[in-house]
Amino acid sequence: MEYQIIEDWSKWAKIGYMPQRPRCTLNQSQNKNTPSPYFTENDFLNFDKKIAALSKEYPLNGQMFKLRYLNGMSYAQIAKKLHTTPQRVQRMIKLFISKTEKVT
């Protein structure tokens, strides 16, 4: 999962609208000249559905993910709020993100 869609989705989810803008592709990060695709409203809606479905199945992971990306909390802040360690929060969020790739 590219983290750019997560960052853009979090902005979209906060305001309900995100103007289309280019995102960096793997090819561009390797200095190859390729056109940048855009994230569309449908991309964000689909990603939002994935987050909602996974949050039902993995509520703690979903809560941590949302605190991180929607509330802008650090791993340490989330850990303190949920009485755990920052390392565990980071692992659980990474696991949650990896599961978004498998949801259709």
Secondary structure, DSSP 8 states (H G I E B T S, - for coil): --HHHHHHHHHHHHHS-----B---HHHHTT------B--HHHHHHHHHHHHHHHHHSHHHHHHHHHHHTS---HHHHHHHHTS-HHHHHHHHHHHHHHHTT--
